[in-house]
Amino acid sequence: MRIFTASVIIAALFLGTPAFVQAQGAAPSQPEAQTPPDQSSAVIRSIQIVDVKDLKPAVRSKVNDIISQTSDEEMQSLRSSIDATPEAAAALKAKGLNSSHVVAINLADGVLTIFAKTA
């Protein structure tokens, strides 16, 4: 559960306001409060890989704080999920990375953002 919370917090820090997400696609026809997202049917349309070292220092510090509070079991579960998703594993491989570099993820509006730490 902390991984999900951490990924949401990290995504909020990285992406800024929800307007960024809405600017990428059409605005929903109904307010989100009336149509909660169904995580089980989430479709990955694109994958972004963000290196934690490329984040602004203040954001990177907050991300590192969240990562330090994540248990080894939670991190291993996250990495196993990445390995079980061929598209995500291929995107990491294309960047010269693998799931051992992954420290958090976020899936919103079909965009899977993978946060990796290389150093």
Backbone torsions as a table, in degrees:
resi	resn	phi	psi	omega
1	MET	NA	-36.3	179.1
2	ARG	-65.9	-32.0	178.5
3	ILE	-61.3	-45.4	179.4
4	PHE	-62.0	-46.1	179.1
5	THR	-61.5	-44.3	179.9
6	ALA	-62.5	-42.3	-178.6
7	SER	-67.1	-35.2	177.7
8	VAL	-67.1	-43.5	179.1
9	ILE	-64.3	-44.8	179.4
10	ILE	-61.9	-44.3	179.5
11	ALA	-62.4	-40.1	179.5
12	ALA	-64.1	-40.1	178.3
13	LEU	-66.7	-41.7	-175.6
14	PHE	-76.2	-43.8	-174.0
15	LEU	-87.5	-18.2	-179.3
16	GLY	83.2	-134.5	-175.0
17	THR	-81.2	159.5	176.9
18	PRO	-60.8	-17.2	178.6
19	ALA	-61.2	-29.8	178.1
20	PHE	-61.0	-45.3	179.8
21	VAL	-66.0	-42.4	-179.2
22	GLN	-68.1	-29.6	-179.8
23	ALA	-68.2	-22.3	-179.2
24	GLN	-79.2	-23.7	-177.2
25	GLY	-139.1	179.4	179.6
26	ALA	-68.2	148.6	177.7
27	ALA	-68.4	142.1	179.8
28	PRO	-64.4	147.4	-177.6
29	SER	-75.3	-23.6	178.8
30	GLN	-124.5	151.7	176.4
31	PRO	-59.1	144.6	-178.0
32	GLU	-62.5	-28.2	-179.9
33	ALA	-62.4	-28.3	-179.6
34	GLN	-87.0	-19.8	-179.4
35	THR	-130.3	82.5	-179.1
36	PRO	-63.5	145.3	-179.1
37	PRO	-67.8	145.7	178.5
38	ASP	-105.1	99.3	-175.6
39	GLN	-62.3	-29.6	-177.1
40	SER	-68.6	-21.3	-179.5
41	SER	-110.2	19.3	-179.3
42	ALA	-64.4	136.2	179.0
43	VAL	-113.7	131.8	177.9
44	ILE	-88.3	114.4	178.6
45	ARG	-96.3	-31.1	177.2
46	SER	-152.5	159.9	-178.6
47	ILE	-127.9	131.5	174.7
48	GLN	-114.0	139.5	174.3
49	ILE	-117.8	124.0	-177.8
50	VAL	-118.3	124.5	176.0
51	ASP	-83.7	127.9	-178.2
52	VAL	-55.9	-33.8	-178.2
53	LYS	-68.6	-16.3	178.6
54	ASP	-87.5	-5.7	178.3
55	LEU	-75.7	157.6	175.4
56	LYS	-60.9	147.7	-175.6
57	PRO	-52.3	-42.9	-178.8
58	ALA	-65.2	-41.4	179.5
59	VAL	-69.5	-43.1	179.9
60	ARG	-59.2	-39.7	178.7
61	SER	-62.5	-44.1	178.7
62	LYS	-65.4	-40.3	178.3
63	VAL	-62.0	-46.0	179.6
64	ASN	-61.9	-35.4	175.9
65	ASP	-62.9	-43.5	179.8
66	ILE	-65.9	-43.4	179.9
67	ILE	-60.4	-40.2	-178.7
68	SER	-65.4	-20.8	-180.0
69	GLN	-92.5	-2.1	-178.7
70	THR	-88.8	130.1	-178.3
71	SER	-72.5	159.6	177.9
72	ASP	-61.1	-37.0	179.8
73	GLU	-65.8	-41.3	178.2
74	GLU	-65.1	-40.9	179.2
75	MET	-66.1	-41.5	178.9
76	GLN	-64.5	-39.3	177.4
77	SER	-63.4	-42.1	177.8
78	LEU	-60.9	-47.5	-178.2
79	ARG	-66.5	-34.5	176.0
80	SER	-65.1	-38.5	177.3
81	SER	-63.5	-40.0	177.2
82	ILE	-62.9	-46.6	180.0
83	ASP	-61.7	-30.6	-179.1
84	ALA	-82.4	-3.5	179.3
85	THR	-110.9	100.0	-174.1
86	PRO	-54.5	-38.5	-179.5
87	GLU	-64.2	-42.0	-179.4
88	ALA	-67.9	-43.9	179.0
89	ALA	-62.1	-40.1	179.1
90	ALA	-67.0	-39.9	178.8
91	ALA	-63.6	-40.9	177.1
92	LEU	-64.7	-44.8	-179.4
93	LYS	-60.7	-37.8	179.4
94	ALA	-63.0	-25.8	178.7
95	LYS	-95.5	5.2	-178.8
96	GLY	77.8	22.4	-177.7
97	LEU	-118.6	172.2	171.2
98	ASN	-143.7	-178.5	-173.5
99	SER	-63.4	-20.9	178.8
100	SER	-67.1	-16.0	177.5
101	HIS	-86.9	-14.2	-174.4
102	VAL	-76.6	131.3	178.6
103	VAL	-119.4	-16.1	177.9
104	ALA	-168.1	159.6	175.4
105	ILE	-139.1	163.9	171.5
106	ASN	-147.2	136.3	176.4
107	LEU	-122.7	113.2	-179.6
108	ALA	-143.4	130.3	177.0
109	ASP	51.6	39.3	176.5
110	GLY	81.5	0.1	179.0
111	VAL	-105.4	116.1	175.7
112	LEU	-92.2	117.4	177.3
113	THR	-103.5	122.3	179.2
114	ILE	-107.5	122.7	177.9
115	PHE	-97.8	121.0	-177.0
116	ALA	-117.9	151.7	177.7
117	LYS	-126.0	116.6	-176.1
118	THR	-101.6	-14.4	-179.8
119	ALA	-139.8	NA	NA
